[in-house]
Amino acid sequence: MTNTPSPGVSRGRPLLVWGLCCTLAGAVFLAYVCASLTAGRGELVMPLDDVYIHFQYAKQIAAGQPYVYNPGLPPSSGATSFLYPYLLAIGYLLGFQGLNLGLWAMGLGALALAGSVWLVYRLVKVWGAPEWLAVLAIPLFELAGPVSWHFMSGMETGLAVLFTLGTVYALAVVLPHPPPAPSPNIGEGESSHLRLLVVMATLLALTRPEGAILTLLVVGAVALTPRPPLPQGEGGQRRFFGRLRRRREMLWMLIPVLAIGVQPVVNLLVTGSAVASGNAAKSVFGIVSFSWNEVIRRIIENFTRMWAEFFTGISPREGMYLVPGLVLLAAVGLIYLVRTRYIVSVQRRVLFVLVILGWLIGGTLAASTLDTAFWHFKRYQMPFMALFFPLAIVGITVISRQSSVISQKRVLQIIARVLSLIVLAVSVGTWLPFLQHYALNVGYVYQQPLQMARWLQANTPPEAVVAVHDTGLLRYMGGRTTIDMVGLTTPGAADYWRNGPGAVAEFLMDKRPDYIAAYGPGHGFGLSMIADTSIYGKPLAEFKVQLDNNYNVALAADYQGIYKPEWDKIILRGFALPRQTTFSSPYKPGGEGISEPSVNVADIADEKRVNYRWSNKIDLPGFPTEVHEFEYPVDYGNSQPNAFLDFRVLDGGRLINGEETFDLDIPFKEPTPLLLITRLHPLKGGTFDVYVNGNYVATRLIPEIPGYWLNIPTRIPEMYFSNPLHIRIVPHVENGFYMPYYHALYWGGYRISDVPKKPIATYQNGAMVLGDVGFLHKLEQSQLWVTLDWYTDGSASGDYIRFVHLYDDITQPPIAQVDQHPGEGALPPENWLEGAFSDDIRVDLKNVPPGKYRVAVGFYDPVTFERLAPDSGGDANGRLFIGEVEIQ
């Protein structure tokens, strides 16, 4: 191709071409509006709940409260597009309110579609395509299924595409020819193109954060574009105006650069964070636990998959997405732009192609940093894919002009025409499937978030606070204050969401919403784990949908529900701190411990307060936190008397195979022995080492008691006292995780006692001493209370189950028994602290007839069942008979 076409379009065709662009955009608009009304049962519904996040921000802008998502609450930055909510707010002020704001959004999309396809036409003309191919580019682009979808989705994607194409087009007409010698009266055409470039690049930077990449690239290209030398000698006025013009150009180009900083600066001033909360919730840089290896792996994986799908045109989920081979044709067109003489200067050609490549590669890399890189039918990839269409048309043009031999040239022209028609047919062939995808997702939004919003509006008080996963429609149409569990619109919540269901549960327990409207049991993303606790409570309303998961981008689920948490019940079940940290520990703290020297693991705010750090040696297969609602491992027999309240505790905690550290402030200066109580879920057996201020203190044993809470005490001698106290815990759990949920310090209640003078028996060469025994028969409760007073010098070891047996005949199995760890199920001998403690056991006597019975105690290994024999006095079966009781 040696011709150098004019950047303009012949005067006889612009109106006809523009009319075609608008007609097709109008047809797309009408078809999608009809699809929305049909799938929405006569109501105009958008296919994505995220659309209504923009709508709510727009509604608040119209009310004079920009950035305030929930009236009366602090501002948030959930809208990742700075410009789009303001454009929507204009429609809201004009009367497009409620669901009808969707009509305004689709109208903006239709205008953007018409403008975008016009720019595609102009681009291919500038790049030398013949008129018939330039016109063919219009339906090729405008009727492509993913293109129509994104312009009608109600999101800002259509505007991002429009301003991307506008920026590239403006650069394409700014760079081609060196300007003539500068004078005060020439260069008006180039100046107008430069202003167009400034406007397009500025709007792109304000529409999407990644638009900053293309903006910086074009500004750099203009800055590096060589200019002709200023005339020497006479003509000082010309030289003056030449310098002035150059300076004016660079001042103009400062505008889009400054526009890049608008959104982060406004975010910082309004919300206190330069990073939009939406980006914080989606970026792979926010993964927990953070690992550069994992971040790089995910980015490379996303980037590779993205370009593989570009080249094949096939997505594993959606099927045909682009015309197969379109990117190859675009590559041919891009190579041509390096050689074309429409840009006379070689340096300018290289700059222009580098801008395109920089945008395609840098932009897709930026999109690859998002967990949501492939969501919403590749919403974040569309501004890059849009350039494939005009570049592919240029590629077809190149094929048609590869020979100067007339016969060969005609053959190539025929091939180019056939190829263009095939490309057009395949592209247009995706239009109807994507229209069907649109209607499908509109139906999902109608059936779930819209109906949930209306239920909330009809059945909850106006002041109700609702925790939600999909926050758009539930806030916009529900009219209730929402707490966004994902963190898009609620400041600070993204940190909890990133850490998993345990942290989210802590967040909910702190906020205590009146209702929860979200996914329920059986759903992924960790919410099902919270739904299994009392946080959710029983469902008040249920919303079910039959899904086609291949095309579900509306974030619908098979089941969603609205729940009412019973917070008072949860508090009674152990949320109060003293009960959480002391129950089921025989070393009863004296009560001096308060909430300050403690850390509630998985509560992000509390972790930050004590400088909590954790690490893993092996990457987790799932979330780093979990939430459970368990009892303590107390077994008082089958009768379960009502001597105590229900001690089920609901708590969130972490999964750790590396270590954890934290600093606890102590409200006094005098050294004193301290007691560290660690609550954990002993899903797997193991040990953990405790270090204080860098000094090894003790190794604690984790018995395997899945499905229960376990409090493990660690005595910290006064020699290690400091303020603050730096604690480091290093676990050793083979094929599993150490799972801490709470740490607290106590003092004043635990004292070391003397060794019993006349012990009944000893184990492990005196490491375990049985000092005294006691029996109490509670006839009204059909129970025998057995008290064993133990002592250790701190050297007791092993994970042993303690048993108490009642025998009518010692050669036969016991008629009643209790087998559990000492200390009400909480203390294997390895964790006995130096000194004495009382071990209380209740033996159920409901099925025991009156009579005299012998009582035996002993220990056995829970894995091998091998019994631990007493140092003396035991029988051949490792039993120690401690007395006789009479049951009446």
Sequence and secondary structure as in RCSB ss.txt:
>XXXX:A:sequence
MTNTPSPGVSRGRPLLVWGLCCTLAGAVFLAYVCASLTAGRGELVMPLDDVYIHFQYAKQIAAGQPYVYNPGLPP
SSGATSFLYPYLLAIGYLLGFQGLNLGLWAMGLGALALAGSVWLVYRLVKVWGAPEWLAVLAIPLFELAGPVSWH
FMSGMETGLAVLFTLGTVYALAVVLPHPPPAPSPNIGEGESSHLRLLVVMATLLALTRPEGAILTLLVVGAVALT
PRPPLPQGEGGQRRFFGRLRRRREMLWMLIPVLAIGVQPVVNLLVTGSAVASGNAAKSVFGIVSFSWNEVIRRII
ENFTRMWAEFFTGISPREGMYLVPGLVLLAAVGLIYLVRTRYIVSVQRRVLFVLVILGWLIGGTLAASTLDTAFW
HFKRYQMPFMALFFPLAIVGITVISRQSSVISQKRVLQIIARVLSLIVLAVSVGTWLPFLQHYALNVGYVYQQPL
QMARWLQANTPPEAVVAVHDTGLLRYMGGRTTIDMVGLTTPGAADYWRNGPGAVAEFLMDKRPDYIAAYGPGHGF
GLSMIADTSIYGKPLAEFKVQLDNNYNVALAADYQGIYKPEWDKIILRGFALPRQTTFSSPYKPGGEGISEPSVN
VADIADEKRVNYRWSNKIDLPGFPTEVHEFEYPVDYGNSQPNAFLDFRVLDGGRLINGEETFDLDIPFKEPTPLL
LITRLHPLKGGTFDVYVNGNYVATRLIPEIPGYWLNIPTRIPEMYFSNPLHIRIVPHVENGFYMPYYHALYWGGY
RISDVPKKPIATYQNGAMVLGDVGFLHKLEQSQLWVTLDWYTDGSASGDYIRFVHLYDDITQPPIAQVDQHPGEG
ALPPENWLEGAFSDDIRVDLKNVPPGKYRVAVGFYDPVTFERLAPDSGGDANGRLFIGEVEIQ
>XXXX:A:secstr
      SS  TTSHHHHHHHHHHHHHHHHHHHHHHHHHHTTTS   S TTHHHHHHHHHHHHTT TT SSTTS  
    S SSHHHHHHHHHHTT  GGGHHHHHHHHHHHHHHHHHHHHHHHHHHTT  HHHHHHHHHHHHT HHHHHH
HHSSSTHHHHHHHHHHHHHHHHHHSSS   S  TT  HHHHHHHHHHHHHHHHHHHH TTHHHHHHHHHHHHHHS
       SS HHHHHHHHHHHHHHHHHHHHHHHHHTHHHHHHHHHHS SS HHHHHHBGGG SS  HHHHHHHHH
HHHHHHHHHHHH EETTTEE S TTHHHHHHHHHHHHHH SSS  HHHHHHHHHHHHHHHHHHHHHHHTBTTTTH
HHHGGGHHHHTTHHHHHHHHHHHHHTS  SHHHHHHHHHHHHHHHHHHHHHHHHTHHHHHHHHHHHHHHHIIIII
HHHHHHHHHS TT EEEESS HHHHHTT SEEEESSSSSSTTHHHHHHH HHHHHHHHHHH  SEEEEE TT TT
THHHHHTSTTT SEEEEEE    TTT  S   SEEEEE   HHHHIIIIISHHHHHHTT SS   S   SSSEEE
TT HHHHHHTT EEE SS  SS SEEEEEEB S    SS  TTS    EEEEEE BSSEEEEEE  S  S   EE
EEEEE  SS EEEEEEETTEEEEEEEE   TTB EEEEEEE GGG  SSEEEEEEEE TTS B EEEEEEE SS 
      SS SEEETTTTEEEEEEEEEEEGGGTEEEEEEEEEE S   S  EEEEEEESSTTS  SEEEEE HHHH
T  GGG  SEEEEEEEEEE TT  SEEEEEEEEEE TTT  EE  SSS  TTS EEEEEEEE 
